[in-house]
Amino acid sequence: MPKLTDLLAQKASLEKEIAEAQRAERGAAIAQIKALMSEHGLTAADLTGRTSKARKSGGGGKVAAKYRNKATGEAWSGRGLQPRWLKAALATGKKLADFAV
């Protein structure tokens, strides 16, 4: 029956071989992917699935504020529901144009 130290040495040796095989296979896969990308004229951005229109427009980032409360500095882009501060101000008789940036 093998000793524990012998088994642990075999385990370490196998783990080292496994890691080397994984590195080699990963490198081969990367090389294959790069070759295919070059062959078809693809870039990393093409792999994200975003359309060219989305890439040009920034893909839905933040929108600049269109309305700002000068007293508190709170802002609203004009999209979505009106914030409470704006609803309250409009209820007091102010106009939306008063807050335009």
FIDO-599919 format. One record per residue (C-alpha): residue number from 1; residue in three letters; x, y, z. Coordinates in steps of 0.5 Angstrom, whole numbers, plus 2048, in hexadecimal, padded with zeros to 3 digits. Example, Ala and Ser with C-alpha at 12.3 -4.5 7.8 and 13.67 -1.06 7.14 Angstrom:
residues 2
site n->1, res->ALA, xx->819, yy->7F7, zz->810;
site n->2, res->SER, xx->81B, yy->7FE, zz->80E;
***
This chain:
residues 101
site n->1, res->MET, xx->800, yy->800, zz->800;
site n->2, res->PRO, xx->803, yy->807, zz->7FE;
site n->3, res->LYS, xx->805, yy->80C, zz->803;
site n->4, res->LEU, xx->801, yy->812, zz->804;
site n->5, res->THR, xx->807, yy->816, zz->802;
site n->6, res->ASP, xx->808, yy->813, zz->7FC;
site n->7, res->LEU, xx->801, yy->814, zz->7FA;
site n->8, res->LEU, xx->801, yy->81B, zz->7FC;
site n->9, res->ALA, xx->807, yy->81C, zz->7F7;
site n->10, res->GLN, xx->804, yy->818, zz->7F2;
site n->11, res->LYS, xx->7FE, yy->81D, zz->7F3;
site n->12, res->ALA, xx->802, yy->823, zz->7F3;
site n->13, res->SER, xx->805, yy->821, zz->7EC;
site n->14, res->LEU, xx->7FF, yy->81F, zz->7E9;
site n->15, res->GLU, xx->7FC, yy->826, zz->7EB;
site n->16, res->LYS, xx->802, yy->829, zz->7E8;
site n->17, res->GLU, xx->801, yy->826, zz->7E1;
site n->18, res->ILE, xx->7FA, yy->828, zz->7E1;
site n->19, res->ALA, xx->7FC, yy->82F, zz->7E2;
site n->20, res->GLU, xx->801, yy->82E, zz->7DC;
site n->21, res->ALA, xx->7FC, yy->82B, zz->7D8;
site n->22, res->GLN, xx->7F6, yy->830, zz->7D9;
site n->23, res->ARG, xx->7FB, yy->836, zz->7D8;
site n->24, res->ALA, xx->7FD, yy->833, zz->7D1;
site n->25, res->GLU, xx->7F6, yy->831, zz->7CF;
site n->26, res->ARG, xx->7F4, yy->839, zz->7D1;
site n->27, res->GLY, xx->7FA, yy->83B, zz->7CD;
site n->28, res->ALA, xx->7F8, yy->837, zz->7C7;
site n->29, res->ALA, xx->7F1, yy->839, zz->7C8;
site n->30, res->ILE, xx->7F3, yy->841, zz->7C8;
site n->31, res->ALA, xx->7F7, yy->840, zz->7C2;
site n->32, res->GLN, xx->7F1, yy->83D, zz->7BE;
site n->33, res->ILE, xx->7ED, yy->842, zz->7C0;
site n->34, res->LYS, xx->7F2, yy->848, zz->7BE;
site n->35, res->ALA, xx->7F3, yy->844, zz->7B7;
site n->36, res->LEU, xx->7EB, yy->844, zz->7B6;
site n->37, res->MET, xx->7EA, yy->84B, zz->7B8;
site n->38, res->SER, xx->7F0, yy->84D, zz->7B3;
site n->39, res->GLU, xx->7ED, yy->849, zz->7AE;
site n->40, res->HIS, xx->7E6, yy->84C, zz->7AE;
site n->41, res->GLY, xx->7E8, yy->853, zz->7B0;
site n->42, res->LEU, xx->7E5, yy->853, zz->7B7;
site n->43, res->THR, xx->7E7, yy->857, zz->7BD;
site n->44, res->ALA, xx->7E6, yy->856, zz->7C5;
site n->45, res->ALA, xx->7E0, yy->85B, zz->7C4;
site n->46, res->ASP, xx->7DC, yy->857, zz->7BF;
site n->47, res->LEU, xx->7DC, yy->851, zz->7C4;
site n->48, res->THR, xx->7D8, yy->855, zz->7C9;
site n->49, res->GLY, xx->7D2, yy->855, zz->7C5;
site n->50, res->ARG, xx->7D0, yy->85C, zz->7C5;
site n->51, res->THR, xx->7CE, yy->85F, zz->7BE;
site n->52, res->SER, xx->7D2, yy->864, zz->7BB;
site n->53, res->LYS, xx->7CD, yy->86A, zz->7BC;
site n->54, res->ALA, xx->7CD, yy->868, zz->7C4;
site n->55, res->ARG, xx->7D5, yy->869, zz->7C4;
site n->56, res->LYS, xx->7D4, yy->86F, zz->7C0;
site n->57, res->SER, xx->7CF, yy->872, zz->7C5;
site n->58, res->GLY, xx->7D3, yy->870, zz->7CB;
site n->59, res->GLY, xx->7CE, yy->86A, zz->7CC;
site n->60, res->GLY, xx->7C9, yy->86D, zz->7D1;
site n->61, res->GLY, xx->7CD, yy->871, zz->7D6;
site n->62, res->LYS, xx->7CB, yy->877, zz->7DB;
site n->63, res->VAL, xx->7C7, yy->87D, zz->7D8;
site n->64, res->ALA, xx->7C9, yy->884, zz->7D9;
site n->65, res->ALA, xx->7C4, yy->888, zz->7DE;
site n->66, res->LYS, xx->7BF, yy->88C, zz->7DA;
site n->67, res->TYR, xx->7BC, yy->88F, zz->7E1;
site n->68, res->ARG, xx->7C0, yy->891, zz->7E7;
site n->69, res->ASN, xx->7BD, yy->894, zz->7EE;
site n->70, res->LYS, xx->7C2, yy->89A, zz->7EF;
site n->71, res->ALA, xx->7C1, yy->89A, zz->7F6;
site n->72, res->THR, xx->7C3, yy->893, zz->7F8;
site n->73, res->GLY, xx->7C7, yy->891, zz->7F1;
site n->74, res->GLU, xx->7C2, yy->88B, zz->7F0;
site n->75, res->ALA, xx->7C1, yy->889, zz->7E9;
site n->76, res->TRP, xx->7BD, yy->885, zz->7E4;
site n->77, res->SER, xx->7BE, yy->883, zz->7DD;
site n->78, res->GLY, xx->7B7, yy->883, zz->7DB;
site n->79, res->ARG, xx->7B6, yy->87C, zz->7DA;
site n->80, res->GLY, xx->7B2, yy->877, zz->7DF;
site n->81, res->LEU, xx->7AD, yy->87A, zz->7E4;
site n->82, res->GLN, xx->7AE, yy->881, zz->7E7;
site n->83, res->PRO, xx->7B2, yy->881, zz->7ED;
site n->84, res->ARG, xx->7AF, yy->884, zz->7F4;
site n->85, res->TRP, xx->7B2, yy->88A, zz->7F4;
site n->86, res->LEU, xx->7B0, yy->88C, zz->7ED;
site n->87, res->LYS, xx->7A9, yy->88A, zz->7EE;
site n->88, res->ALA, xx->7A8, yy->88E, zz->7F5;
site n->89, res->ALA, xx->7AB, yy->894, zz->7F1;
site n->90, res->LEU, xx->7A6, yy->893, zz->7EB;
site n->91, res->ALA, xx->7A0, yy->893, zz->7F1;
site n->92, res->THR, xx->7A2, yy->899, zz->7F3;
site n->93, res->GLY, xx->7A1, yy->89D, zz->7ED;
site n->94, res->LYS, xx->7A8, yy->89D, zz->7EA;
site n->95, res->LYS, xx->7A9, yy->89B, zz->7E2;
site n->96, res->LEU, xx->7AE, yy->895, zz->7E0;
site n->97, res->ALA, xx->7B1, yy->89A, zz->7DC;
site n->98, res->ASP, xx->7B4, yy->89D, zz->7E2;
site n->99, res->PHE, xx->7B8, yy->897, zz->7E3;
site n->100, res->ALA, xx->7BB, yy->896, zz->7DC;
site n->101, res->VAL, xx->7C2, yy->896, zz->7DC;
***
